Amino acid sequence: MPDSFFSTSKPRKRKRVDSTAGPGGKSKFAKKGKGDAGKKFARGVGGKPMKGTVKKRSKAADEELSDRTDEEEGIDDMDLRAEDIVEDSGEEDADETPAEKRLRLAKLYLESVKEGLAEGEFDAAEIDKELISARLKQDVMEHSGKVHLFIADSFDFTQPAPTLRTRGHRFSVTSVAASENAKYLFTAGKEGSIIKWDLVSGKKLATFHKVRPPKADKGKGKGKAVGDAEVHGHTDEVLALAMSGDGKLLASAGRDRKLCVWDVEKEEWVKSFGGHLGHKDIISVLAFRKGTNQLYTGSFDRTLKVYDLSPSVMGYVETLFGHQDHVLGLDALRGDTCVSVGARDKTARFWKIVEETQLVFRGGGRSRVREVLEGGLRGDDEDMEDGEEDGGELVTKAKKGKGKEKEKEKERKFIEGSLECVAMIDESTFVSGGDSGSICLWQTAKKKPVFTQAIAHGFHETVSATEGLIQRPRWVTALSSLRYSDIIASGSWDGCIRLWKIDSKLKSLAPIGTISAPGVVNSLQLLALPKGFIATSPWASSSPFQTQNPAPEDTEPIPTPAKLKSGLTVNPILLVAGMGQEHRLGRWLSVKEDGAANGTIVVALSPRTSM
């Protein structure tokens, strides 16, 4: 099968629409010569276009894109439903000028920002001009799609941090999902249950248990199970969780091949997707597109699916084809893109949903045959890096100094056989981890990784009666990044979670700290804490710059972290890790010594009081 991008639905016309368009279809925000800025793409159930104008095709800038023509499609049969043109824009006025409309929409946006801050913060009285200004700057920078939070140096990861440990699952925790406002935490276990926790107090709030499908009335022969759509929950192991950006919806999936949607506040089942609208095999990973209700799912059936979980739609959109093995890792940010890894097909794929294309990035060792097939025959072995494999041999260089040849030194480098996890840093940069123990840093403009951190979690040692001591690298089982920042976290089963810093040019990684985590790290999440979380959280109240009780008036004020050059304040960071004695996908790995337990580790990391 070629590395291409198809849809299971019938051929259709993709169209765009400007949500700010006025009479005649012309945008009142767009300027001449600015292209199609401000346009919004929308699809309904089944991937059918809801509204639109002509979509421009962009030429592929990299390798291995899907085979498509450059034909432009017409604008016939446009579906211009009035309720979809402008959302939450207030009352329309036929005599309203473009300037008046922009002012009205800006006021509505500021009101929504205030409401969001009031819900996410613990002290509503602090919502002032400075706070709103910082929020607006944050939104603008996130929409740019680039790393803008260089905050790794603002933290001292060598100091002990407040830690919350939860235990409620019988077997290994397979996935964790915390809300962006740090209010709730959801954990999933191999026994098939999902637990809701209060992150502020650390208390268990609710449990969604594994359910047994009811049997139909017995007639002739054995009774038949009722369809999956009628079962309000999971009937097997839950392997993946994801929360929407607004914190209202929780998505879960697992070995029963079902995607379940839950109402977070009501703690109720909403809907399940299975059968022809779902995957044909185990669903292993989930990811919400940031700021939307668009959900991506990855499965052992080698496909990705897109769902729109908006209340007005709540349906399947399309299927993405390309991977040649199980999809084990998936991540997405604000853009209409996502990145996935396909286990033993050793590829990471960057999907451009609107353009219906994909960029393919191949991991593993370099092959002379592949170089020839890709059109770039490599020359002499002097161009190869130390430790690279060519024809099954380990290539080394002789180090020379002062005209004398020194002893040859070999750098051990293991060839990647499977890509296990992936995390997006910004809209064009991501990291991947695999069974070789390496963490690779990728950019969408380059075919090869720009940096590889080999043996990130050390070696797993076993003793053989015939071979003696055997060392194998511990593979990277989980990755996470603090969105649009220079901090990433990785996990394995070496007893700790490792934190890494990306340099300012996004060209390399460097270790900056470790956090004790006995057991197998099956899931990781990093998120920025809202202001006031540590002050109100009993388990995290030991922060050096905020306390649970306010300081007396006669004492010096508690110092606060300095601001970045961009004007944004450095907030504390929450690290959530799902731990287990076994790997989430199997039982071939068991870690029971050194205090390994099935549970969750939550760590609140505070910035330095002065920078």
C-alpha positions as CSV (number, residue, x, y, z in Angstrom):
1,M,0.0,0.0,0.0
2,P,1.5,3.4,-0.9
3,D,2.2,5.9,1.8
4,S,-0.8,8.0,1.0
5,F,-3.8,9.5,2.6
6,F,-7.3,8.4,1.8
7,S,-10.8,8.6,3.2
8,T,-13.3,5.9,3.6
9,S,-16.2,8.1,2.6
10,K,-17.1,8.8,-1.0
11,P,-15.1,11.5,-2.9
12,R,-16.3,14.8,-1.8
13,K,-15.6,18.5,-2.2
14,R,-13.7,20.2,0.6
15,K,-14.7,23.8,1.1
16,R,-13.7,26.6,3.3
17,V,-15.7,29.5,4.7
18,D,-14.8,32.7,6.4
19,S,-16.8,32.8,9.7
20,T,-16.6,36.6,9.7
21,A,-17.9,36.9,6.1
22,G,-20.6,39.5,5.5
23,P,-23.0,39.9,2.6
24,G,-21.5,38.7,-0.6
25,G,-19.1,36.3,1.1
26,K,-16.2,38.7,1.5
27,S,-14.4,38.8,4.8
28,K,-14.5,42.0,6.8
29,F,-11.3,41.1,8.6
30,A,-9.2,40.2,5.6
31,K,-6.9,42.7,3.9
32,K,-5.9,42.7,0.3
33,G,-2.8,40.5,-0.4
34,K,-3.1,38.6,2.9
35,G,-4.2,35.4,1.4
36,D,-6.9,33.4,3.1
37,A,-6.2,34.5,6.7
38,G,-9.0,34.2,9.1
39,K,-10.8,31.4,7.1
40,K,-12.2,28.5,9.0
41,F,-12.6,25.0,7.7
42,A,-15.6,23.0,8.9
43,R,-16.8,19.5,8.3
44,G,-19.9,17.6,9.4
45,V,-20.6,13.9,10.1
46,G,-19.0,11.6,7.5
47,G,-16.6,14.3,6.5
48,K,-19.1,16.1,4.3
49,P,-18.4,19.8,3.8
50,M,-20.7,22.2,5.6
51,K,-19.9,25.4,3.8
52,G,-17.1,26.9,1.9
53,T,-15.3,28.6,-0.9
54,V,-12.5,27.3,-3.2
55,K,-9.7,25.6,-1.3
56,K,-6.1,26.3,-2.4
57,R,-3.8,23.4,-2.8
58,S,-0.4,23.8,-1.3
59,K,2.6,22.0,-2.8
60,A,4.4,19.5,-0.8
61,A,7.6,20.8,0.6
62,D,9.0,17.5,1.8
63,E,9.2,13.9,0.9
64,E,6.6,11.1,0.6
65,L,3.3,13.0,0.3
66,S,0.2,11.3,-1.0
67,D,-0.5,11.2,-4.8
68,R,-3.1,13.9,-5.5
69,T,-3.9,16.2,-8.4
70,D,-3.8,20.0,-8.3
71,E,-7.3,20.4,-9.6
72,E,-9.4,23.1,-7.9
73,E,-12.9,22.3,-7.0
74,G,-16.0,24.3,-7.5
75,I,-18.3,25.9,-5.1
76,D,-21.6,24.2,-6.2
77,D,-24.1,23.0,-3.6
78,M,-22.8,25.2,-0.8
79,D,-24.4,24.6,2.5
80,L,-24.7,28.1,4.1
81,R,-26.7,27.4,7.2
82,A,-27.3,30.6,9.0
83,E,-26.6,29.2,12.4
84,D,-23.1,28.1,11.3
85,I,-21.9,31.3,9.7
86,V,-21.4,33.3,12.9
87,E,-21.2,31.7,16.3
88,D,-21.8,33.6,19.5
89,S,-21.5,36.9,17.8
90,G,-24.5,38.6,19.5
91,E,-27.2,40.4,17.7
92,E,-26.7,41.2,14.1
93,D,-27.4,44.7,12.7
94,A,-27.9,45.1,9.0
95,D,-26.6,48.7,9.2
96,E,-23.5,47.7,11.2
97,T,-20.2,48.8,9.6
98,P,-17.1,46.5,9.5
99,A,-15.4,48.6,12.2
100,E,-18.4,48.3,14.5
101,K,-18.6,44.6,14.0
102,R,-14.9,44.1,14.8
103,L,-15.4,46.2,18.0
104,R,-18.4,44.1,19.0
105,L,-16.6,40.8,18.4
106,A,-13.5,42.0,20.3
107,K,-15.7,42.9,23.3
108,L,-17.3,39.4,23.1
109,Y,-13.9,37.8,23.0
110,L,-12.7,39.8,26.1
111,E,-15.8,38.7,28.0
112,S,-15.1,35.1,27.1
113,V,-11.5,35.6,28.4
114,K,-12.8,37.0,31.6
115,E,-15.2,34.1,32.1
116,G,-12.5,31.6,31.3
117,L,-10.1,33.2,33.8
118,A,-12.9,33.3,36.4
119,E,-13.5,29.6,36.0
120,G,-9.9,28.6,36.0
121,E,-8.5,30.8,38.7
122,F,-9.2,30.6,42.4
123,D,-9.2,34.4,43.1
124,A,-11.6,36.1,40.7
125,A,-10.7,39.5,42.2
126,E,-7.3,39.4,40.4
127,I,-8.8,39.5,37.0
128,D,-7.5,42.9,35.9
129,K,-6.0,44.5,32.9
130,E,-2.6,43.0,33.4
131,L,-4.0,39.5,33.7
132,I,-6.2,39.9,30.6
133,S,-3.2,41.3,28.7
134,A,-1.1,38.3,29.6
135,R,-3.9,36.0,28.4
136,L,-4.2,37.8,25.1
137,K,-0.5,37.6,24.6
138,Q,-0.6,33.9,25.3
139,D,-3.4,33.3,22.8
140,V,-1.5,35.2,20.1
141,M,1.7,33.3,20.7
142,E,-0.1,30.0,20.7
143,H,-1.8,30.8,17.4
144,S,1.6,31.5,15.9
145,G,2.3,27.8,16.4
146,K,5.9,28.3,17.6
147,V,7.8,27.7,20.8
148,H,7.6,30.8,22.9
149,L,8.0,29.7,26.5
150,F,11.7,29.2,27.2
151,I,11.2,28.6,30.9
152,A,13.4,25.5,31.7
153,D,16.0,27.7,33.3
154,S,13.4,29.2,35.6
155,F,13.0,25.9,37.5
156,D,15.4,24.0,39.8
157,F,14.5,20.4,39.2
158,T,17.1,19.2,41.7
159,Q,15.0,20.3,44.7
160,P,12.3,18.1,46.2
161,A,8.8,19.0,45.0
162,P,5.3,18.5,46.5
163,T,4.0,15.1,45.4
164,L,0.6,13.5,45.5
165,R,0.3,9.7,45.0
166,T,-3.1,8.1,44.3
167,R,-3.9,4.4,44.4
168,G,-7.3,3.1,43.3
169,H,-6.7,0.6,40.5
170,R,-6.2,-3.1,41.0
171,F,-3.8,-3.4,38.0
172,S,-1.5,-1.1,36.2
173,V,-2.6,2.5,35.3
174,T,-2.6,2.7,31.5
175,S,-3.5,6.3,31.0
176,V,-3.9,9.7,32.8
177,A,-5.8,12.9,31.7
178,A,-5.8,16.1,33.8
179,S,-8.0,19.1,32.9
180,E,-6.2,22.2,31.9
181,N,-7.6,24.2,34.9
182,A,-6.1,21.5,37.2
183,K,-9.5,20.7,38.7
184,Y,-9.9,17.1,37.8
185,L,-7.7,14.1,37.1
186,F,-8.9,10.9,35.4
187,T,-7.0,7.6,35.5
188,A,-7.6,4.3,33.6
189,G,-6.6,0.9,34.7
190,K,-6.1,-2.5,33.1
191,E,-9.0,-3.9,35.1
192,G,-11.3,-1.7,32.9
193,S,-12.3,1.1,35.3
194,I,-11.9,4.9,35.1
195,I,-11.5,6.9,38.3
196,K,-12.2,10.6,38.7
197,W,-10.0,12.5,41.2
198,D,-10.1,16.0,42.7
199,L,-6.6,17.4,41.9
200,V,-6.8,20.2,44.6
201,S,-7.6,17.9,47.5
202,G,-6.4,14.5,46.1
203,K,-9.7,12.8,46.9
204,K,-11.5,10.2,44.8
205,L,-14.8,11.5,43.4
206,A,-16.3,8.8,41.2
207,T,-15.5,5.5,39.5
208,F,-16.7,4.3,36.1
209,H,-16.6,0.5,36.5
210,K,-16.2,-2.1,33.8
211,V,-19.6,-3.3,32.7
212,R,-20.9,-6.5,31.4
213,P,-23.0,-6.4,28.2
214,P,-26.5,-7.6,29.0
215,K,-27.8,-10.7,27.2
216,A,-30.8,-10.8,25.0
217,D,-33.7,-13.1,25.8
218,K,-32.9,-16.7,25.1
219,G,-34.8,-18.2,22.2
220,K,-33.5,-21.1,20.3
221,G,-29.9,-21.7,21.2
222,K,-27.7,-19.3,23.2
223,G,-28.6,-15.7,23.8
224,K,-26.9,-12.9,21.9
225,A,-25.2,-9.9,23.4
226,V,-26.8,-6.5,23.0
227,G,-25.1,-4.2,20.6
228,D,-22.2,-2.1,21.8
229,A,-24.1,1.1,21.3
230,E,-26.5,0.1,24.1
231,V,-23.7,-0.6,26.6
232,H,-22.9,2.5,28.7
233,G,-19.3,1.9,29.4
234,H,-16.3,-0.3,28.6
235,T,-16.4,-4.1,28.7
236,D,-12.6,-4.6,28.7
237,E,-9.3,-2.9,29.5
238,V,-9.2,0.9,29.1
239,L,-6.0,1.9,27.4
240,A,-6.4,5.6,26.5
241,L,-7.9,8.8,27.9
242,A,-8.2,12.4,26.7
243,M,-9.9,15.5,28.0
244,S,-11.3,18.3,25.9
245,G,-9.7,21.8,26.3
246,D,-12.8,23.2,28.0
247,G,-12.8,20.3,30.5
248,K,-16.3,19.3,29.8
249,L,-15.8,16.0,27.9
250,L,-13.7,12.9,28.6
251,A,-12.9,10.4,25.8
252,S,-11.9,6.8,26.6
253,A,-11.0,3.8,24.6
254,G,-9.4,0.4,24.9
255,R,-9.5,-3.3,24.0
256,D,-13.2,-3.5,23.4
257,R,-12.7,-1.3,20.3
258,K,-15.1,1.2,21.6
259,L,-14.7,5.0,21.9
260,C,-16.8,6.3,24.8
261,V,-17.6,9.9,25.5
262,W,-18.4,11.1,29.1
263,D,-19.8,14.3,30.7
264,V,-17.1,15.3,33.2
265,E,-19.4,17.4,35.5
266,K,-22.4,15.1,35.4
267,E,-20.2,12.0,35.5
268,E,-22.5,10.4,32.9
269,W,-21.9,8.4,29.8
270,V,-22.8,10.4,26.7
271,K,-22.2,8.3,23.6
272,S,-20.2,5.4,22.2
273,F,-18.7,4.8,18.8
274,G,-18.3,1.3,17.5
275,G,-19.1,-0.8,14.5
276,H,-18.9,0.9,11.2
277,L,-18.2,4.3,12.9
278,G,-15.3,2.8,15.0
279,H,-12.1,0.9,14.7
280,K,-11.8,-2.8,13.8
281,D,-9.2,-3.5,16.4
282,I,-7.8,-2.2,19.8
283,I,-7.9,1.6,20.2
284,S,-4.5,2.4,21.7
285,V,-4.3,6.3,21.8
286,L,-6.5,9.4,21.9
287,A,-5.8,13.1,21.5
288,F,-8.0,16.2,21.4
289,R,-7.1,19.1,19.1
290,K,-6.3,22.0,21.5
291,G,-9.1,24.4,22.0
292,T,-11.7,22.3,20.1
293,N,-13.8,19.2,20.4
294,Q,-12.1,17.5,17.5
295,L,-10.8,14.1,18.6
296,Y,-8.1,11.9,16.9
297,T,-7.9,8.2,17.6
298,G,-5.3,5.6,16.8
299,S,-5.7,1.9,16.6
300,F,-4.1,-1.5,16.1
301,D,-6.0,-1.6,12.8
302,R,-3.3,0.8,11.5
303,T,-5.7,3.7,11.0
304,L,-6.5,7.0,12.6
305,K,-10.0,8.4,12.8
306,V,-11.3,11.9,13.3
307,Y,-14.4,12.6,15.4
308,D,-16.3,15.9,16.0
309,L,-17.6,15.8,19.6
310,S,-19.3,19.2,19.5
311,P,-22.9,18.9,21.0
312,S,-24.4,19.9,17.6
313,V,-22.5,17.2,15.7
314,M,-21.2,14.4,18.0
315,G,-20.2,12.2,15.1
316,Y,-17.5,10.5,13.0
317,V,-15.7,12.6,10.4
318,E,-13.1,10.6,8.5
319,T,-10.4,7.9,8.5
320,L,-6.7,8.4,7.8
321,F,-4.7,5.6,6.2
322,G,-0.9,5.2,5.9
323,H,0.6,3.3,8.8
324,Q,1.7,-0.3,8.2
325,D,1.6,-1.4,11.8
326,H,-0.1,-0.6,15.1
327,V,-0.6,3.1,15.9
328,L,1.0,3.4,19.4
329,G,1.5,7.2,19.8
330,L,-0.6,10.2,18.9
331,D,-0.5,13.9,19.7
332,A,-2.1,17.2,18.5
333,L,-1.9,20.9,19.2
334,R,-4.0,23.9,18.1
335,G,-3.4,23.5,14.3
336,D,-5.5,21.2,12.1
337,T,-2.7,18.6,12.1
338,C,-1.6,15.7,14.2
339,V,1.4,13.4,14.5
340,S,1.5,9.6,15.1
341,V,4.0,6.8,15.3
342,G,3.4,3.3,13.9
343,A,5.4,0.9,16.0
344,R,7.3,-1.5,13.8
345,D,6.7,0.3,10.5
346,K,9.3,2.7,12.2
347,T,7.6,5.8,10.9
348,A,6.3,9.0,12.4
349,R,3.6,10.6,10.2
350,F,2.6,14.3,10.3
351,W,-1.0,14.5,9.1
352,K,-2.3,17.7,7.4
353,I,-6.0,17.1,7.8
354,V,-7.3,19.9,5.5
355,E,-4.9,19.3,2.7
356,E,-5.3,15.5,2.9
357,T,-1.6,14.9,2.9
358,Q,1.0,13.3,5.2
359,L,4.7,13.7,5.8
360,V,6.6,10.5,6.5
361,F,9.6,10.5,8.8
362,R,11.5,7.2,9.0
363,G,13.2,6.2,12.3
364,G,15.7,3.4,12.8
365,G,19.2,3.0,11.4
366,R,20.4,4.4,8.0
367,S,20.4,1.9,5.2
368,R,22.5,2.2,2.0
369,V,19.7,0.6,0.0
370,R,17.2,3.1,1.3
371,E,19.5,5.9,0.5
372,V,19.7,4.7,-3.1
373,L,16.0,4.3,-3.4
374,E,15.4,7.8,-2.1
375,G,17.7,9.2,-4.6
376,G,20.7,10.1,-2.5
377,L,23.6,7.7,-2.7
378,R,25.9,8.4,0.2
379,G,29.6,8.5,-0.6
380,D,32.4,7.3,1.6
381,D,32.1,6.0,5.1
382,E,33.8,9.1,6.3
383,D,30.5,10.9,6.1
384,M,28.9,8.5,8.5
385,E,28.6,9.4,12.2
386,D,30.3,7.3,14.9
387,G,28.3,4.3,15.7
388,E,26.2,4.2,12.6
389,E,25.4,0.9,11.0
390,D,26.2,0.1,7.4
391,G,25.8,-3.4,6.0
392,G,25.5,-4.8,9.5
393,E,28.9,-3.4,10.7
394,L,29.5,-0.8,13.4
395,V,31.5,2.1,11.9
396,T,34.0,3.9,14.1
397,K,36.4,6.8,13.6
398,A,40.0,6.9,14.8
399,K,40.5,9.9,17.0
400,K,43.7,11.8,16.2
401,G,45.6,14.2,18.4
402,K,48.9,16.0,17.9
403,G,49.6,13.9,14.8
404,K,49.4,10.6,16.6
405,E,46.6,8.1,16.2
406,K,44.9,7.2,19.4
407,E,42.9,4.1,20.2
408,K,39.7,3.6,18.3
409,E,36.7,4.2,20.5
410,K,33.3,2.7,19.7
411,E,30.1,4.5,20.6
412,R,27.3,2.0,21.2
413,K,24.2,2.8,19.2
414,F,21.2,0.6,19.0
415,I,19.1,0.4,15.9
416,E,15.4,1.3,16.4
417,G,13.0,-1.5,15.8
418,S,9.8,0.2,17.0
419,L,8.5,3.7,17.6
420,E,6.4,3.7,20.8
421,C,5.5,7.3,21.7
422,V,5.4,10.8,20.3
423,A,4.8,14.3,21.7
424,M,4.4,17.6,19.8
425,I,6.4,20.6,21.0
426,D,5.0,23.2,18.5
427,E,3.2,23.0,15.2
428,S,6.4,22.0,13.3
429,T,8.6,20.3,16.0
430,F,8.0,17.0,17.8
431,V,9.9,14.2,19.7
432,S,9.6,10.5,19.4
433,G,10.8,7.5,21.5
434,G,11.3,3.9,20.8
435,D,12.7,0.5,21.8
436,S,16.3,1.6,21.1
437,G,16.1,3.9,24.2
438,S,16.6,7.0,22.0
439,I,14.7,10.2,22.0
440,C,14.7,11.8,18.6
441,L,13.9,15.5,17.9
442,W,12.2,16.1,14.6
443,Q,11.3,19.1,12.5
444,T,8.8,18.9,9.7
445,A,11.1,20.6,7.3
446,K,13.8,17.9,7.6
447,K,13.7,14.2,6.7
448,K,16.1,13.1,9.4
449,P,16.0,13.8,13.1
450,V,17.8,17.0,14.0
451,F,19.0,15.5,17.3
452,T,19.1,12.0,18.9
453,Q,19.5,11.4,22.6
454,A,20.8,7.8,22.7
455,I,20.3,5.5,25.7
456,A,18.1,8.1,27.4
457,H,17.1,5.7,30.3
458,G,20.2,3.5,30.6
459,F,20.5,-0.3,30.2
460,H,18.4,-3.1,31.4
461,E,20.8,-5.8,32.6
462,T,20.1,-9.6,32.6
463,V,22.5,-12.5,33.4
464,S,22.7,-15.4,30.9
465,A,24.2,-18.7,31.8
466,T,25.9,-18.9,28.4
467,E,26.5,-15.2,27.5
468,G,27.1,-13.7,30.9
469,L,25.9,-10.1,31.5
470,I,23.6,-8.9,28.7
471,Q,22.8,-5.2,28.4
472,R,19.8,-3.9,26.5
473,P,18.6,-0.3,26.4
474,R,15.4,0.4,28.2
475,W,12.9,1.7,25.6
476,V,11.1,4.9,26.0
477,T,7.5,4.1,27.1
478,A,6.0,7.6,27.5
479,L,6.7,11.1,26.3
480,S,5.1,14.5,27.1
481,S,5.8,18.1,26.4
482,L,4.7,21.4,28.1
483,R,2.9,22.9,25.1
484,Y,4.9,25.5,23.2
485,S,7.8,25.4,25.7
486,D,11.3,24.0,26.0
487,I,10.5,21.3,28.6
488,I,9.7,17.6,27.8
489,A,9.5,14.6,30.1
490,S,10.2,10.9,29.3
491,G,9.5,7.7,31.1
492,S,10.7,4.1,31.1
493,W,11.2,1.6,34.0
494,D,14.5,2.7,35.4
495,G,12.8,4.2,38.5
496,C,12.6,7.8,37.5
497,I,11.0,10.3,35.1
498,R,13.6,12.3,33.2
499,L,13.2,16.0,32.3
500,W,14.8,17.5,29.3
501,K,15.5,21.0,28.0
502,I,15.4,21.9,24.3
503,D,17.9,24.6,23.3
504,S,16.7,28.0,22.0
505,K,17.3,27.0,18.4
506,L,15.4,23.7,18.8
507,K,18.4,21.7,17.7
508,S,19.3,19.6,20.7
509,L,18.2,18.1,24.1
510,A,19.9,18.3,27.5
511,P,19.0,16.6,30.8
512,I,17.8,19.0,33.5
513,G,16.4,16.8,36.3
514,T,14.8,13.6,37.4
515,I,11.7,12.7,39.5
516,S,11.5,9.4,41.4
517,A,9.0,7.1,39.8
518,P,9.4,3.3,40.7
519,G,7.6,1.0,38.2
520,V,6.8,1.3,34.5
521,V,5.8,4.8,33.3
522,N,2.8,4.1,31.1
523,S,1.5,7.7,30.6
524,L,2.8,11.2,31.1
525,Q,1.2,14.7,31.0
526,L,2.7,18.1,31.6
527,L,0.5,21.2,32.0
528,A,0.9,24.7,33.4
529,L,-0.9,25.3,36.7
530,P,-3.4,28.2,37.1
531,K,-2.4,30.9,39.5
532,G,-3.4,30.1,43.0
533,F,-3.5,26.3,42.7
534,I,-0.6,25.7,45.1
535,A,-2.1,28.1,47.6
536,T,-5.3,26.2,47.8
537,S,-4.0,22.6,47.5
538,P,-3.2,20.9,50.8
539,W,-0.8,18.4,49.4
540,A,1.1,21.1,47.3
541,S,1.1,23.9,49.9
542,S,4.8,23.5,50.6
543,S,5.7,25.7,47.6
544,P,8.6,28.1,48.4
545,F,6.8,31.2,47.0
546,Q,3.2,30.6,48.0
547,T,1.7,29.3,51.2
548,Q,-1.8,28.1,52.1
549,N,-2.2,30.8,54.7
550,P,-1.5,34.5,53.8
551,A,1.6,36.1,55.4
552,P,1.1,38.6,58.3
553,E,1.1,42.2,57.3
554,D,4.3,42.9,59.3
555,T,6.4,40.4,57.3
556,E,8.0,40.8,54.0
557,P,5.9,40.0,51.0
558,I,6.4,36.6,49.4
559,P,8.6,36.9,46.3
560,T,7.0,36.0,43.0
561,P,8.7,34.6,39.9
562,A,10.1,37.0,37.4
563,K,8.5,37.5,34.0
564,L,9.7,36.4,30.7
565,K,10.8,38.8,28.0
566,S,7.4,38.2,26.3
567,G,5.7,39.6,29.4
568,L,4.3,36.3,30.5
569,T,4.6,35.1,34.1
570,V,6.2,31.7,34.7
571,N,3.6,29.6,36.4
572,P,4.1,26.3,38.3
573,I,4.0,23.1,36.3
574,L,2.1,19.9,37.1
575,L,3.6,16.6,36.0
576,V,1.2,13.6,36.1
577,A,2.4,10.1,35.6
578,G,0.4,6.8,35.3
579,M,2.5,4.0,36.9
580,G,2.2,0.3,36.9
581,Q,4.0,-3.0,37.6
582,E,3.4,-4.0,34.0
583,H,3.5,-2.3,30.6
584,R,0.1,-1.0,29.5
585,L,-0.1,-3.2,26.4
586,G,1.1,-6.5,27.7
587,R,2.7,-8.6,30.5
588,W,6.1,-9.2,29.0
589,L,7.6,-6.7,31.4
590,S,7.1,-6.9,35.1
591,V,8.7,-4.5,37.7
592,K,7.8,-5.3,41.3
593,E,10.8,-4.3,43.3
594,D,11.9,-0.9,44.7
595,G,8.4,0.1,45.7
596,A,6.8,-0.2,42.3
597,A,3.0,0.2,42.6
598,N,-0.1,0.6,40.4
599,G,-1.1,4.2,40.8
600,T,-0.5,7.8,39.8
601,I,2.2,10.3,40.7
602,V,1.4,14.0,40.6
603,V,4.2,16.5,41.1
604,A,3.9,20.3,41.4
605,L,7.0,22.0,40.1
606,S,7.5,25.6,41.2
607,P,9.8,28.1,39.5
608,R,12.6,29.9,41.3
609,T,11.6,32.9,43.3
610,S,14.3,35.0,41.5
611,M,15.8,34.6,38.0
